Amino acid sequence: MALSQRLRQWARSLKASLLMLWFCSRHAGTPWAARLLAGLVVAYAFSPIDLIPDFIPVLGYADDVLLVPLGIWLALRMIPAAIKDDCRAQAAAWQAARAGRPRNWWAAATIVLVWLAMAWLGWRWLQNR
């Protein structure tokens, strides 16, 4: 199998795992620590805005390639298998009914607020020099 095909397959499985994690974060049987981590990972991944913009060399894609998969892996290890199976079925049904992925505008707004706060702190720091 060619490298490009393996990367595409990995990206598809990552998308499916992320959608399953979204359902796991809302499942009543998910432990609270796993629910919190899953919620953070899903909110960041489904946000239309990245914390580190992609145009920044190396760092821009590091969050997409390293942090999101690591967060998915950690959260899924904390969730019982029966809940993952139930949520995997829900994710497959949701994906069959809809073409796109969910968007998280609250996470996008939070990221914009972080950028604004950092810009304000930088401006204040430069003023005091």
Backbone as a chain_set.jsonl record, in Angstrom:
{"seq": "MALSQRLRQWARSLKASLLMLWFCSRHAGTPWAARLLAGLVVAYAFSPIDLIPDFIPVLGYADDVLLVPLGIWLALRMIPAAIKDDCRAQAAAWQAARAGRPRNWWAAATIVLVWLAMAWLGWRWLQNR", "coords": {"N": [[0.846, -1.176, 0.0], [0.589, 2.185, -0.859], [2.187, 5.114, 0.486], [0.644, 7.482, 0.436], [-1.958, 6.468, 0.252], [-2.124, 5.091, 2.688], [-1.929, 7.239, 4.458], [-4.286, 8.646, 3.825], [-6.174, 6.731, 4.603], [-5.586, 6.626, 7.338], [-6.303, 9.244, 8.058], [-9.071, 9.136, 7.559], [-9.848, 7.217, 9.458], [-9.154, 8.581, 11.745], [-10.929, 10.743, 11.647], [-13.343, 9.341, 11.96], [-12.921, 8.279, 14.516], [-12.83, 10.621, 15.975], [-15.415, 11.612, 15.68], [-16.793, 9.542, 16.955], [-15.754, 9.936, 19.493], [-16.913, 12.349, 20.091], [-19.579, 11.604, 20.514], [-19.083, 9.924, 22.694], [-18.282, 11.782, 24.602], [-20.665, 12.852, 25.336], [-22.084, 10.799, 26.377], [-23.794, 9.226, 29.041], [-22.604, 7.221, 30.569], [-19.883, 7.55, 30.395], [-16.818, 8.001, 32.075], [-16.11, 10.832, 34.22], [-13.574, 12.144, 33.958], [-12.665, 11.214, 31.49], [-14.73, 12.175, 29.953], [-14.348, 14.945, 30.212], [-11.756, 15.278, 29.042], [-12.308, 14.242, 26.477], [-14.267, 16.059, 25.654], [-12.748, 18.442, 25.505], [-10.845, 17.774, 23.511], [-12.512, 17.222, 21.31], [-13.874, 19.665, 21.071], [-11.75, 21.362, 20.35], [-10.829, 20.126, 17.985], [-13.095, 20.217, 16.309], [-13.435, 22.884, 16.065], [-13.644, 25.679, 13.911], [-11.477, 27.324, 13.803], [-8.013, 27.345, 14.355], [-5.865, 27.106, 17.233], [-3.16, 27.527, 16.884], [-2.368, 29.002, 13.996], [-2.417, 27.531, 10.698], [-0.675, 28.611, 8.814], [1.697, 29.213, 10.068], [4.94, 28.121, 10.018], [5.75, 24.697, 10.523], [4.831, 24.591, 13.364], [2.164, 25.225, 12.93], [0.887, 23.022, 11.801], [1.477, 21.125, 13.643], [-0.263, 20.878, 15.814], [-2.508, 19.738, 14.596], [-1.486, 17.336, 13.627], [-0.15, 16.111, 15.731], [-1.16, 16.8, 18.423], [-4.034, 16.54, 18.388], [-4.481, 13.783, 17.474], [-3.109, 12.495, 19.619], [-4.611, 13.342, 21.827], [-7.09, 12.16, 21.177], [-6.385, 9.441, 21.291], [-5.616, 9.183, 24.013], [-8.034, 9.863, 25.348], [-9.794, 7.883, 24.366], [-8.681, 5.614, 25.486], [-9.485, 5.838, 28.075], [-12.153, 5.309, 28.145], [-14.759, 2.961, 28.624], [-15.103, -0.168, 26.813], [-17.704, -1.019, 26.021], [-19.157, 1.356, 25.94], [-17.755, 2.706, 23.964], [-18.35, 1.061, 21.763], [-21.142, 1.439, 21.537], [-21.193, 4.21, 21.021], [-19.715, 4.292, 18.672], [-21.457, 3.1, 16.868], [-23.517, 5.01, 16.932], [-22.115, 7.181, 15.845], [-21.56, 6.232, 13.269], [-24.153, 6.04, 12.229], [-24.893, 8.725, 12.374], [-23.044, 9.865, 10.623], [-23.794, 8.639, 8.235], [-26.225, 9.828, 7.802], [-25.625, 12.507, 7.497], [-23.469, 14.699, 5.628], [-21.326, 16.357, 6.344], [-19.079, 17.415, 9.001], [-19.515, 18.044, 12.526], [-19.525, 21.431, 13.756], [-17.844, 23.567, 16.039], [-18.605, 26.365, 17.356], [-18.375, 27.686, 19.764], [-15.887, 26.906, 20.75], [-14.32, 28.058, 18.784], [-14.825, 30.768, 19.279], [-13.694, 30.968, 21.815], [-11.0, 30.506, 21.212], [-10.469, 32.746, 19.63], [-10.784, 34.7, 21.607], [-8.597, 34.014, 23.246], [-6.486, 34.658, 21.487], [-6.935, 37.445, 21.291], [-6.524, 38.219, 23.967], [-3.82, 37.53, 24.254], [-2.705, 39.271, 22.373], [-3.379, 41.729, 23.553], [-1.947, 41.526, 25.988], [0.646, 41.406, 24.962], [0.782, 43.925, 23.751], [0.529, 45.577, 26.039], [2.845, 44.82, 27.364], [4.81, 45.737, 25.594], [4.296, 48.472, 25.767], [5.125, 49.078, 28.336], [7.834, 48.901, 28.24]], "CA": [[0.0, 0.0, 0.0], [1.381, 3.4, -0.985], [2.155, 6.004, 1.642], [-0.487, 8.407, 0.337], [-3.171, 5.711, 0.578], [-2.118, 4.842, 4.133], [-2.233, 8.512, 5.121], [-5.721, 8.906, 3.639], [-6.899, 5.786, 5.449], [-5.375, 7.082, 8.714], [-7.114, 10.448, 8.243], [-10.476, 8.707, 7.652], [-10.063, 6.562, 10.754], [-9.062, 9.649, 12.744], [-12.203, 11.464, 11.59], [-14.353, 8.46, 12.554], [-12.652, 8.22, 15.955], [-13.187, 11.917, 16.544], [-16.872, 11.659, 15.741], [-17.169, 8.62, 18.021], [-15.376, 10.59, 20.739], [-17.931, 13.381, 20.322], [-20.703, 10.912, 21.138], [-18.628, 9.448, 24.004], [-18.247, 12.908, 25.538], [-22.049, 13.14, 25.721], [-22.68, 9.567, 26.9], [-23.933, 9.275, 30.502], [-21.744, 6.223, 31.205], [-18.473, 7.894, 30.252], [-16.256, 8.586, 33.303], [-16.036, 12.293, 34.121], [-12.261, 12.575, 33.458], [-12.662, 10.921, 30.057], [-15.694, 13.104, 29.351], [-13.699, 16.249, 30.157], [-10.711, 15.237, 28.02], [-12.961, 14.07, 25.173], [-14.897, 17.331, 25.319], [-11.705, 19.398, 25.097], [-10.272, 17.345, 22.221], [-13.537, 17.38, 20.281], [-14.114, 21.106, 20.887], [-10.638, 21.927, 19.591], [-10.763, 19.543, 16.642], [-14.239, 20.655, 15.515], [-13.429, 24.339, 15.944], [-13.207, 26.104, 12.575], [-10.278, 28.15, 13.956], [-6.949, 26.687, 15.112], [-5.153, 27.91, 18.207], [-1.945, 27.89, 16.155], [-2.769, 29.016, 12.581], [-1.672, 26.612, 9.838], [0.348, 29.276, 8.003], [2.943, 29.281, 10.832], [5.704, 26.932, 9.637], [5.917, 23.551, 11.409], [3.915, 24.629, 14.506], [0.788, 25.333, 12.466], [0.325, 21.689, 11.571], [1.83, 20.233, 14.753], [-1.451, 20.595, 16.619], [-3.376, 18.836, 13.839], [-0.842, 16.052, 13.387], [0.309, 15.501, 16.98], [-1.991, 17.003, 19.612], [-5.377, 15.978, 18.232], [-4.436, 12.31, 17.56], [-2.718, 12.085, 20.963], [-5.781, 13.548, 22.671], [-8.073, 11.112, 20.845], [-5.865, 8.177, 21.8], [-5.707, 9.193, 25.476], [-9.441, 9.851, 25.767], [-10.397, 6.586, 24.056], [-8.154, 4.621, 26.434], [-10.166, 6.046, 29.358], [-13.58, 5.019, 27.973], [-15.036, 1.521, 28.553], [-15.34, -0.713, 25.47], [-19.146, -1.059, 25.708], [-19.566, 2.717, 25.587], [-17.163, 2.997, 22.652], [-19.122, 0.338, 20.748], [-22.416, 2.147, 21.395], [-20.95, 5.511, 20.39], [-19.257, 4.035, 17.298], [-22.681, 2.882, 16.083], [-24.174, 6.317, 16.808], [-21.316, 8.003, 14.924], [-21.764, 5.709, 11.913], [-25.497, 6.447, 11.806], [-24.875, 10.186, 12.181], [-22.27, 10.14, 9.41], [-24.578, 8.196, 7.081], [-27.335, 10.769, 7.611], [-25.102, 13.847, 7.193], [-22.223, 14.637, 4.867], [-20.258, 17.127, 6.977], [-18.756, 17.155, 10.402], [-20.039, 19.123, 13.368], [-18.674, 22.6, 14.0], [-17.958, 24.045, 17.398], [-18.39, 27.809, 17.309], [-17.952, 28.135, 21.1], [-14.437, 26.727, 20.803], [-13.738, 29.084, 17.907], [-14.905, 32.048, 20.002], [-12.7, 30.907, 22.891], [-9.678, 30.662, 20.599], [-10.338, 34.163, 19.268], [-10.558, 35.424, 22.865], [-7.206, 33.762, 23.652], [-5.654, 35.488, 20.612], [-7.102, 38.846, 21.691], [-5.865, 38.397, 25.264], [-2.373, 37.508, 24.016], [-2.359, 40.518, 21.691], [-3.467, 42.795, 24.544], [-0.811, 41.375, 26.898], [1.841, 41.816, 24.208], [0.728, 45.381, 23.595], [0.818, 46.14, 27.358], [4.247, 44.564, 27.646], [5.597, 46.662, 24.771], [4.097, 49.824, 26.286], [5.852, 49.236, 29.598], [9.289, 48.785, 28.016]], "C": [[0.893, 1.243, 0.0], [1.203, 4.283, 0.247], [0.962, 6.95, 1.599], [-1.812, 7.716, 0.665], [-3.263, 5.432, 2.071], [-2.44, 6.113, 4.904], [-3.709, 8.869, 4.991], [-6.565, 7.996, 4.523], [-6.773, 6.194, 6.919], [-6.229, 8.311, 9.005], [-8.599, 10.093, 8.366], [-10.764, 8.056, 8.997], [-9.986, 7.578, 11.89], [-10.364, 10.435, 12.805], [-13.312, 10.637, 12.237], [-14.169, 8.37, 14.066], [-13.049, 9.517, 16.633], [-14.696, 12.057, 16.678], [-17.394, 10.726, 16.83], [-16.863, 9.243, 19.381], [-16.366, 11.696, 21.099], [-19.151, 12.759, 21.005], [-20.316, 10.389, 22.531], [-18.624, 10.577, 25.033], [-19.636, 13.272, 26.037], [-22.75, 11.938, 26.355], [-22.669, 9.602, 28.435], [-22.991, 8.306, 31.214], [-20.261, 6.516, 31.115], [-17.963, 8.491, 31.564], [-15.993, 10.08, 33.127], [-14.691, 12.785, 33.585], [-12.164, 12.349, 31.947], [-13.605, 11.87, 29.33], [-15.081, 14.495, 29.188], [-12.633, 16.292, 29.06], [-11.318, 15.114, 26.625], [-13.614, 15.377, 24.726], [-13.894, 18.364, 24.843], [-11.133, 19.057, 23.723], [-11.262, 17.599, 21.092], [-13.8, 18.871, 20.007], [-13.004, 21.727, 20.052], [-10.618, 21.421, 18.155], [-11.902, 20.028, 15.746], [-14.329, 22.172, 15.401], [-12.965, 24.732, 14.543], [-11.933, 26.959, 12.607], [-9.268, 27.384, 14.796], [-6.325, 27.653, 16.107], [-3.843, 28.413, 17.603], [-2.3, 27.841, 14.675], [-1.846, 28.164, 11.711], [-0.586, 27.297, 9.012], [1.668, 29.454, 8.755], [3.721, 27.997, 10.557], [5.887, 25.958, 10.794], [4.883, 23.549, 12.545], [2.457, 24.642, 14.072], [0.117, 23.99, 12.236], [0.619, 20.729, 12.713], [0.612, 19.897, 15.604], [-2.366, 19.607, 15.909], [-2.794, 17.428, 13.723], [-0.437, 15.341, 14.685], [-0.7, 15.597, 18.118], [-3.37, 16.356, 19.498], [-5.341, 14.442, 18.252], [-4.043, 11.802, 18.953], [-3.885, 12.246, 21.936], [-6.856, 12.509, 22.431], [-7.64, 9.786, 21.455], [-6.012, 8.102, 23.321], [-7.158, 9.089, 25.95], [-10.076, 8.49, 25.515], [-9.893, 5.48, 24.978], [-8.878, 4.708, 27.773], [-11.64, 5.637, 29.324], [-13.788, 3.512, 27.869], [-15.436, 1.073, 27.141], [-16.812, -0.711, 25.083], [-19.651, 0.323, 25.289], [-19.0, 3.094, 24.223], [-17.939, 2.306, 21.539], [-20.453, 1.039, 20.469], [-22.223, 3.468, 20.64], [-20.442, 5.376, 18.956], [-20.457, 3.828, 16.379], [-23.44, 4.193, 15.888], [-23.441, 7.2, 15.8], [-21.506, 7.545, 13.481], [-23.136, 6.108, 11.383], [-25.549, 7.942, 11.532], [-24.167, 10.535, 10.878], [-23.026, 9.718, 8.154], [-25.702, 9.178, 6.774], [-26.865, 12.16, 7.185], [-23.77, 13.721, 6.463], [-21.068, 15.294, 5.611], [-19.959, 16.681, 8.386], [-19.311, 18.293, 11.243], [-19.031, 20.253, 13.505], [-18.89, 23.049, 15.429], [-17.6, 25.525, 17.414], [-18.006, 28.366, 18.669], [-16.443, 28.004, 21.242], [-13.744, 27.759, 19.932], [-13.732, 30.434, 18.609], [-13.875, 32.086, 21.129], [-11.3, 31.115, 22.346], [-9.451, 32.113, 20.183], [-10.09, 35.0, 20.521], [-9.139, 35.221, 23.392], [-6.263, 34.605, 22.809], [-5.723, 36.955, 21.032], [-6.406, 39.124, 23.019], [-4.345, 38.41, 25.101], [-1.916, 38.783, 23.322], [-2.38, 41.681, 22.684], [-2.292, 42.736, 25.514], [0.494, 41.783, 26.217], [1.915, 43.316, 24.034], [1.079, 46.062, 24.916], [2.293, 45.972, 27.709], [5.141, 45.521, 26.86], [5.453, 48.1, 25.253], [4.939, 50.083, 27.53], [7.358, 49.143, 29.415], [9.896, 50.103, 27.814]], "O": [[1.844, 1.33, 0.777], [0.196, 4.2, 0.951], [0.332, 7.192, 2.628], [-2.688, 8.317, 1.287], [-4.341, 5.52, 2.659], [-3.155, 6.062, 5.905], [-4.317, 9.344, 5.951], [-7.55, 8.433, 5.119], [-7.748, 6.116, 7.666], [-6.818, 8.413, 10.081], [-9.309, 10.679, 9.182], [-11.802, 8.312, 9.606], [-10.688, 7.439, 12.891], [-10.848, 10.757, 13.89], [-14.131, 11.175, 12.983], [-15.146, 8.383, 14.814], [-13.553, 9.502, 17.756], [-15.191, 12.567, 17.683], [-18.329, 11.075, 17.55], [-17.643, 9.086, 20.321], [-16.623, 11.946, 22.277], [-19.69, 13.322, 21.958], [-21.139, 10.412, 23.447], [-18.929, 10.352, 26.204], [-19.765, 13.939, 27.063], [-23.885, 12.053, 26.818], [-21.664, 9.962, 29.048], [-22.615, 8.554, 32.36], [-19.456, 5.796, 31.705], [-18.598, 9.39, 32.116], [-15.691, 10.54, 32.026], [-14.661, 13.753, 32.826], [-11.643, 13.193, 31.218], [-13.312, 12.315, 28.22], [-15.267, 15.146, 28.16], [-12.604, 17.218, 28.25], [-10.893, 15.803, 25.698], [-13.523, 15.755, 23.558], [-14.156, 19.088, 23.883], [-10.958, 19.935, 22.878], [-10.895, 18.129, 20.043], [-13.931, 19.282, 18.854], [-13.271, 22.524, 19.153], [-10.414, 22.195, 17.22], [-11.699, 20.23, 14.549], [-15.208, 22.689, 14.712], [-11.99, 24.174, 14.04], [-11.375, 27.28, 11.558], [-9.621, 26.83, 15.837], [-6.261, 28.858, 15.866], [-3.465, 29.57, 17.785], [-2.516, 26.755, 14.137], [-0.642, 28.088, 11.958], [0.339, 26.628, 8.552], [2.672, 29.812, 8.138], [3.226, 26.903, 10.829], [6.152, 26.372, 11.923], [4.128, 22.585, 12.673], [1.6, 24.119, 14.784], [-1.086, 23.844, 12.454], [0.067, 19.63, 12.75], [0.466, 18.764, 16.063], [-2.942, 18.728, 16.551], [-3.534, 16.444, 13.722], [-0.388, 14.112, 14.731], [-1.057, 14.581, 18.715], [-3.817, 15.691, 20.433], [-6.117, 13.842, 18.996], [-4.579, 10.796, 19.418], [-4.117, 11.377, 22.776], [-7.472, 12.024, 23.38], [-8.449, 9.088, 22.067], [-6.471, 7.095, 23.858], [-7.466, 8.311, 26.852], [-10.819, 7.991, 26.361], [-10.608, 4.509, 25.223], [-8.881, 3.739, 28.532], [-12.302, 5.622, 30.362], [-13.081, 2.845, 27.114], [-16.029, 1.836, 26.38], [-17.141, -0.43, 23.93], [-20.48, 0.437, 24.385], [-19.682, 3.728, 23.417], [-18.165, 2.898, 20.484], [-20.843, 1.212, 19.315], [-22.993, 3.797, 19.737], [-20.704, 6.24, 18.119], [-20.475, 4.319, 15.251], [-23.949, 4.459, 14.799], [-24.072, 7.885, 14.995], [-21.602, 8.37, 12.573], [-23.267, 6.475, 10.216], [-26.178, 8.378, 10.567], [-24.626, 11.391, 10.122], [-22.912, 10.37, 7.116], [-26.087, 9.341, 5.616], [-27.627, 12.909, 6.576], [-23.034, 12.753, 6.659], [-19.934, 14.825, 5.514], [-20.513, 15.704, 8.889], [-19.552, 19.386, 10.731], [-17.825, 20.04, 13.382], [-19.99, 22.928, 15.967], [-16.425, 25.887, 17.478], [-17.371, 29.418, 18.737], [-15.791, 28.891, 21.791], [-12.692, 28.28, 20.303], [-12.743, 31.165, 18.542], [-13.254, 33.121, 21.37], [-10.497, 31.825, 22.951], [-8.357, 32.647, 20.366], [-9.269, 35.917, 20.496], [-8.539, 36.154, 23.926], [-5.333, 35.209, 23.344], [-4.697, 37.63, 21.119], [-5.763, 40.163, 23.173], [-3.66, 39.211, 25.736], [-0.857, 39.32, 23.644], [-1.488, 42.53, 22.657], [-1.701, 43.767, 25.834], [1.344, 42.43, 26.829], [2.985, 43.912, 24.155], [1.845, 47.025, 24.924], [2.912, 46.87, 28.28], [6.114, 46.051, 27.397], [6.405, 48.874, 25.155], [5.41, 51.201, 27.74], [8.092, 49.301, 30.39], [11.106, 50.201, 27.612]]}, "num_chains": 1, "name": "protein.A"}
